[in-house]
């Protein structure tokens, strides 16, 4: 571990840890330090850090870990992020990359996924056998059995076990405060992808030789086809934010709380506004994990429609990178916020789910369109950063700046359009998603090097992109 990757920045309101290689650290925008200083003014904050993919967000940077004691702590919707429970899911197949060598097979798969997976909302009546109140209160356990395709083979079942959490318990009485309209809208968006940086990507796995034993324990092999899914809590999370932010802002005025940034909203954990937000946030975490599961269900059906029923698909892992919850550390009970940060636990950590207790769980890190993604595993010294690592490549320029600076031709070259190795994309016009081109993001390999260099996690496998499905903005 090199100290070149860990920087302690002393700001007027407190100390900030930044995990980044020298080149990335020097390229950071001064605004992220302004935002950190505002965050550090929230009372009783115990710790704050940035991951190497950090970039400016609303109220708080994406790439933030912020920690309070549960005894006198605060909760902030701004440090959770607007897409509550947004996260990653990876599903493993029994296919090899040679099965998808033909670009036409990849095109068929993309078309089949598009047919079965709506980007924005389902027609009325779809999923009529799924009740939204069951989803938001019971998580994956609220789904009818037919949507858990491996429920008949418990020994091989992964849907309920290979997840960060299959159900978040909370005080369900808060649901009565949510408007009826939000419930209908959220039901129609269940199992939909959304736009922006959300995606379904078909990838080929390449195992890191130094971690082959962990990779094999996870069921990975070289050339294996995997599917990576990135989505969150859709309309339900947005409604939770809408319902909680204004009352919390008024409470801040009454309590004399605030910073230089009016968009940074927070409340004490033991205040009714703080309690209400935490409970509703957990309902959105339940929604988010079910949403990714149902996207995975649609993708599995699409694969089987193109490649036959011999095509198997199981869950490697599902985890979040926008949330806040209680964790136990050597210092006792703490309330940890992660906004655009992924938890990466080492082998033996008691919070690992049972199947991953011996190895540590897979930390799922997407790249950008046209670049590799990574499967990582936490290291013991990650405890210094509350086991937080990056959540992706991290934007280097805004959507509007990307549209001005990047040409469709440059985007096509990044996707190898027209070659046998083309990364097939569902959008008919690349111009519609140019703000998601690789040129909009930092170099993911620099991000990963910062994480490994700081001793937070190791690479278990690299995932090379073969095809991607995205919603237009």
C-alpha positions in Angstrom: 0.0 0.0 0.0 1.4 3.4 -1.0 0.6 6.6 0.9 0.6 8.3 -2.5 -3.0 7.1 -2.9 -4.3 8.5 0.4 -4.5 12.3 0.9 -5.7 14.0 4.1 -7.1 17.4 3.2 -7.5 19.9 6.0 -10.6 22.1 5.4 -11.9 24.9 7.6 -14.8 22.7 8.8 -12.8 19.5 9.3 -10.6 16.8 7.7 -11.4 15.0 4.4 -9.7 11.7 3.3 -9.3 11.4 -0.5 -8.3 8.1 -2.0 -6.8 8.8 -5.4 -3.6 8.4 -7.3 -1.4 11.5 -7.7 -2.7 12.3 -11.3 -6.3 11.9 -10.3 -5.9 13.9 -7.1 -4.2 16.8 -9.0 -7.1 16.9 -11.5 -9.8 17.3 -8.9 -12.1 20.3 -9.3 -11.9 22.8 -6.4 -15.7 22.7 -6.2 -15.5 19.2 -4.6 -13.6 20.7 -1.7 -16.1 23.5 -1.3 -18.9 20.8 -1.2 -16.9 18.7 1.3 -16.5 21.8 3.6 -20.3 22.3 3.6 -20.9 18.6 4.4 -18.3 18.8 7.2 -20.4 21.6 8.8 -23.3 19.1 9.5 -23.1 18.7 13.3 -21.3 15.7 14.9 -19.9 14.3 11.7 -17.2 11.7 12.6 -15.6 10.9 9.2 -15.8 11.9 5.5 -13.9 10.6 2.5 -13.9 10.7 -1.3 -13.3 7.8 -3.7 -11.1 8.4 -6.8 -14.2 8.7 -9.1 -15.5 11.7 -7.1 -17.3 14.4 -9.0 -19.7 17.2 -8.3 -23.3 16.3 -7.4 -26.3 18.1 -5.9 -25.6 19.1 -2.3 -22.9 16.4 -2.0 -20.3 14.9 -4.4 -20.8 11.5 -6.0 -18.1 9.4 -4.4 -18.7 10.4 -0.8 -18.7 8.3 2.4 -19.9 10.2 5.5 -20.3 8.7 9.0 -22.1 9.7 12.2 -22.6 7.9 15.5 -26.1 6.4 15.8 -26.4 8.1 19.2 -26.3 11.8 18.1 -26.1 11.4 14.3 -27.7 13.0 11.3 -29.3 11.8 8.1 -29.1 13.6 4.8 -31.1 12.9 1.6 -28.4 14.9 -0.2 -25.7 12.5 0.9 -27.8 9.5 -0.1 -28.6 10.9 -3.5 -31.8 11.3 -5.5 -31.8 7.7 -6.9 -32.1 5.9 -3.5 -30.7 2.4 -3.7 -29.2 2.8 -7.1 -26.7 0.0 -7.5 -25.3 -2.9 -9.5 -26.2 -6.5 -10.2 -24.2 -9.1 -12.0 -25.7 -12.3 -13.4 -23.5 -15.2 -14.6 -24.4 -17.5 -17.5 -23.1 -20.9 -18.6 -22.1 -19.4 -21.9 -18.6 -18.7 -23.3 -17.6 -15.6 -25.3 -17.2 -17.7 -28.4 -21.0 -18.3 -28.2 -21.5 -14.6 -28.9 -18.6 -14.2 -31.3 -21.0 -13.5 -34.2 -22.1 -9.8 -34.1 -25.5 -10.8 -35.4 -26.1 -13.0 -32.2 -25.2 -10.0 -30.1 -27.7 -7.9 -32.1 -30.4 -10.5 -31.6 -29.8 -10.5 -27.9 -30.0 -6.7 -27.7 -33.3 -6.7 -29.7 -34.7 -9.4 -27.4 -33.8 -7.5 -24.3 -35.3 -4.3 -25.7 -38.5 -6.2 -26.4 -38.9 -7.6 -22.9 -37.4 -4.7 -20.9 -39.1 -1.3 -21.0 -36.9 1.7 -20.5 -39.5 4.0 -18.8 -42.7 2.2 -17.8 -44.9 -0.9 -18.4 -48.3 -0.7 -20.0 -51.2 -0.7 -17.4 -52.0 -4.1 -16.0 -48.5 -5.5 -16.4 -47.2 -7.2 -13.2 -50.8 -7.2 -12.0 -49.8 -10.2 -9.8 -47.2 -8.1 -8.0 -48.4 -5.7 -5.2 -46.3 -2.6 -4.7 -46.9 -2.6 -0.9 -45.4 -6.1 -0.8 -42.3 -5.0 -2.8 -41.6 -1.9 -0.7 -42.1 -3.7 2.7 -40.7 -7.2 1.9 -38.2 -6.6 -0.8 -37.4 -9.7 -2.8 -39.6 -11.8 -0.4 -42.6 -9.8 -1.6 -42.5 -11.2 -5.2 -44.7 -14.1 -6.3 -42.7 -17.4 -6.7 -42.8 -17.3 -10.5 -40.4 -14.3 -10.5 -37.8 -16.2 -8.5 -36.9 -18.7 -11.2 -34.5 -20.7 -9.1 -36.9 -21.2 -6.2 -37.5 -24.9 -7.2 -33.8 -25.7 -7.0 -32.9 -24.4 -3.5 -29.3 -25.9 -3.6 -28.6 -23.8 -6.7 -30.8 -20.8 -5.7 -29.0 -17.4 -5.7 -31.8 -14.9 -6.0 -32.4 -14.4 -2.3 -29.0 -15.2 -0.9 -26.4 -13.6 -3.2 -27.6 -10.0 -2.5 -26.4 -7.3 -0.1 -29.8 -7.4 1.5 -33.0 -9.1 0.3 -35.2 -7.1 2.7 -34.9 -3.9 4.7 -37.2 -3.8 7.7 -38.7 -0.5 8.7 -41.7 1.2 10.4 -44.3 0.6 7.7 -46.8 3.1 9.1 -44.8 5.9 7.2 -46.2 4.5 3.9 -49.6 6.0 4.6 -48.0 9.4 4.1 -47.1 8.6 0.4 -49.5 10.0 -2.2 -51.6 7.5 -4.2 -50.3 8.8 -7.5 -46.7 7.9 -6.5 -47.8 4.3 -5.8 -49.4 3.9 -9.2 -46.4 5.5 -11.0 -43.9 3.4 -9.1 -45.8 0.2 -9.9 -45.7 1.0 -13.6 -41.9 1.5 -13.4 -41.1 -1.7 -11.6 -38.6 -3.7 -13.6 -37.7 -0.8 -15.9 -34.2 0.5 -16.7 -34.5 4.3 -16.8 -32.2 6.6 -18.7 -28.9 8.4 -18.0 -26.1 6.2 -16.9 -28.3 3.1 -16.2 -27.7 0.1 -18.4 -27.7 -3.6 -19.1 -24.3 -4.7 -20.4 -23.3 -8.2 -21.8 -19.7 -8.8 -20.9 -16.9 -11.5 -21.1 -15.0 -12.3 -18.0 -11.2 -12.3 -17.7 -9.9 -13.6 -14.4 -7.0 -11.8 -12.6 -4.4 -14.6 -12.1 -3.5 -13.4 -8.6 -7.1 -13.9 -7.4 -7.9 -17.1 -9.4 -8.9 -19.0 -6.2 -11.5 -16.4 -5.2 -12.8 -16.2 -8.8 -13.2 -19.9 -9.0 -14.9 -20.0 -5.6 -17.4 -17.4 -7.0 -18.1 -19.7 -10.0 -16.2 -17.6 -12.6 -14.2 -18.9 -15.6 -12.3 -17.2 -18.3 -14.5 -16.2 -21.3 -17.7 -16.6 -19.2 -20.5 -14.4 -20.4 -21.9 -12.2 -17.6 -24.7 -9.5 -17.5 -24.2 -6.4 -15.5 -27.2 -4.3 -14.6 -27.2 -0.7 -13.3 -30.5 0.8 -12.0 -32.2 2.1 -8.9 -35.5 2.9 -7.2 -37.0 4.8 -10.2 -40.3 6.7 -9.4 -40.5 5.4 -5.9 -37.2 6.8 -4.8 -37.9 10.1 -6.5 -41.3 10.3 -4.7 -39.6 9.6 -1.3 -37.2 12.4 -1.9 -39.9 14.8 -3.0 -42.0 14.0 0.1 -39.1 14.4 2.6 -36.9 17.2 1.3 -39.2 20.2 1.8 -40.3 19.3 5.4 -36.7 18.7 6.3 -35.6 22.0 4.9 -38.3 23.8 7.0 -37.1 21.9 10.1 -33.5 23.0 9.4 -34.8 26.6 9.6 -36.6 26.0 12.9 -33.5 24.3 14.4 -31.1 26.9 13.1 -29.2 24.4 10.9 -27.7 25.0 7.5 -24.6 25.6 5.4 -23.6 27.8 2.5 -25.3 25.3 0.1 -29.2 25.6 0.3 -29.3 22.2 -1.6 -27.6 20.4 1.3 -30.5 19.0 3.4 -30.2 17.1 6.7 -31.9 16.4 10.0 -31.1 14.7 13.3 -31.7 10.9 13.2 -33.9 11.2 16.2 -36.1 14.0 14.8 -39.4 12.9 13.3 -38.3 14.2 9.9 -35.1 12.2 10.1 -36.9 9.1 11.3 -39.5 9.4 8.5 -36.9 9.8 5.8 -34.9 6.8 7.1 -38.0 4.6 7.1 -39.1 5.7 3.6 -35.5 5.4 2.3 -35.5 1.7 3.4 -38.7 1.2 1.4 -36.9 2.6 -1.6 -34.0 0.3 -1.0 -36.4 -2.7 -1.1 -37.9 -1.3 -4.4 -34.4 -0.9 -5.9 -33.3 -4.4 -5.3 -36.6 -5.8 -6.7 -36.3 -3.5 -9.7 -32.8 -4.9 -10.6 -34.1 -8.4 -9.9 -37.0 -8.0 -12.4 -34.7 -6.4 -15.0 -32.5 -9.5 -14.5 -35.6 -11.7 -14.9 -36.4 -10.0 -18.3 -32.8 -10.4 -19.4 -32.8 -14.1 -18.6 -36.0 -14.6 -20.6 -34.4 -12.7 -23.5 -31.3 -14.8 -23.5 -33.4 -18.0 -23.4 -35.6 -16.8 -26.3 -32.4 -16.3 -28.5 -30.1 -19.1 -27.3 -32.5 -21.7 -26.0 -33.7 -23.0 -22.6 -30.3 -24.6 -22.0 -29.0 -21.1 -21.3 -28.7 -20.7 -17.5 -28.4 -17.4 -15.5 -27.8 -17.0 -11.8 -27.1 -14.1 -9.5 -23.4 -13.4 -8.7 -24.3 -10.4 -6.5 -26.5 -7.4 -6.1 -25.4 -4.3 -4.1 -26.1 -0.6 -3.8 -24.0 2.5 -4.0 -26.6 5.2 -2.9 -27.8 4.7 0.6 -27.4 5.2 4.4 -27.7 2.6 7.1 -26.4 1.4 10.5 -23.1 -0.5 10.7 -21.1 -1.9 13.6 -17.5 -0.9 13.9 -14.9 -1.1 16.6 -16.2 2.3 17.7 -19.8 0.9 18.2 -22.9 1.7 16.1 -22.5 4.2 13.3 -24.7 5.5 10.6 -22.9 5.4 7.3 -23.9 7.3 4.1 -22.6 6.2 0.8 -23.3 8.3 -2.3 -21.7 6.8 -5.4 -19.6 4.6 -3.2 -19.6 0.7 -3.0 -19.1 -1.3 0.1 -16.3 -3.9 -0.3 -15.9 -6.3 2.6 -12.9 -8.6 3.1 -13.0 -12.3 3.7 -14.4 -13.2 7.2 -16.1 -9.9 7.8 -19.4 -10.7 9.7 -21.5 -8.6 7.4 -20.7 -10.7 4.3 -23.7 -12.8 3.2 -23.2 -16.5 4.1 -22.1 -17.7 0.6 -19.3 -15.1 0.6 -18.2 -15.3 4.2 -14.9 -17.1 3.4 -14.0 -15.1 0.3 -15.5 -11.6 0.8 -18.4 -10.6 -1.5 -18.0 -9.4 -5.1 -17.8 -5.6 -5.3 -19.3 -4.6 -8.7 -17.6 -1.7 -10.5 -18.8 -0.6 -13.9 -16.6 1.2 -16.4 -18.1 3.4 -19.1 -19.5 2.3 -22.5 -16.6 0.9 -24.4 -14.3 0.2 -21.4 -13.9 -2.7 -19.0 -15.9 -3.1 -15.8 -14.4 -4.9 -12.7 -15.3 -7.4 -10.1 -13.3 -6.6 -6.9 -13.0 -7.9 -3.4 -12.3 -5.9 -0.2 -9.1 -6.0 1.8 -8.9 -5.8 5.7 -7.3 -2.3 5.6 -10.4 -1.0 3.9 -11.7 -0.6 7.4 -9.9 2.8 7.5 -12.5 3.9 4.9 -15.4 2.0 6.3 -14.9 -0.5 3.5 -16.0 2.0 0.8 -14.5 1.9 -2.7 -15.4 3.6 -6.0 -18.7 3.0 -7.8 -17.6 3.4 -11.4 -15.4 5.6 -13.6 -16.9 8.9 -12.5 -17.9 11.7 -14.9 -15.1 14.0 -16.0 -17.4 16.5 -17.8 -21.1 17.4 -17.8 -23.7 16.0 -20.1 -23.9 19.4 -22.0 -20.1 19.7 -22.3 -19.9 16.2 -23.6 -22.5 16.9 -26.3 -20.4 19.9 -27.4 -17.0 18.3 -27.3 -17.5 14.7 -28.5 -18.4 13.8 -32.1 -20.6 10.8 -33.1 -17.5 9.5 -35.0 -15.4 9.5 -31.9 -18.1 7.6 -30.1 -18.3 5.1 -32.9 -14.6 4.5 -32.8 -14.8 3.8 -29.0 -17.5 1.2 -29.7 -15.6 -0.3 -32.7 -18.6 0.2 -34.9 -18.5 -1.8 -38.1 -15.8 -4.3 -36.9 -16.3 -7.9 -35.8 -15.6 -6.7 -32.2 -18.3 -4.0 -32.3 -19.9 -3.3 -28.9 -23.5 -3.5 -30.0 -25.8 -0.8 -28.6 -29.6 -0.7 -28.8 -29.9 3.0 -29.7 -30.5 3.6 -33.4 -28.8 7.0 -33.1 -25.6 7.2 -31.0 -26.2 11.0 -30.9 -29.1 10.3 -28.5 -26.7 8.9 -25.8 -23.5 10.7 -26.7 -23.5 12.2 -23.1 -22.8 8.6 -22.0 -19.8 8.1 -24.3 -16.5 6.9 -22.7 -15.1 10.4 -23.3 -17.6 11.8 -20.7 -15.8 9.7 -18.0 -12.5 9.4 -16.2 -10.2 6.5 -17.2 -11.6 3.6 -15.2 -8.2 1.9 -15.1 -6.8 4.9 -13.2 -9.7 4.6 -10.7 -9.1 0.9 -10.1 -5.4 1.5 -9.7 -6.1 4.1 -7.0 -8.4 1.6 -5.1 -5.8 -1.2 -5.3 -2.9 1.2 -4.6 -4.6 2.5 -1.5 -5.0 -1.1 -0.3 -8.8 -1.0 -0.2 -9.6 -3.8 -2.6 -8.2 -6.2 -5.2 -9.3 -7.0 -8.8 -10.8 -10.5 -9.1 -11.8 -10.2 -12.7 -12.1 -7.7 -15.6 -15.3 -7.7 -17.7 -15.0 -6.8 -21.3 -18.1 -5.2 -22.9 -19.8 -7.0 -25.9 -23.2 -5.3 -26.0 -25.1 -2.7 -24.1 -28.8 -1.7 -23.7 -29.5 1.9 -22.6 -32.5 4.2 -22.4 -32.2 7.5 -24.2 -32.2 10.6 -22.0 
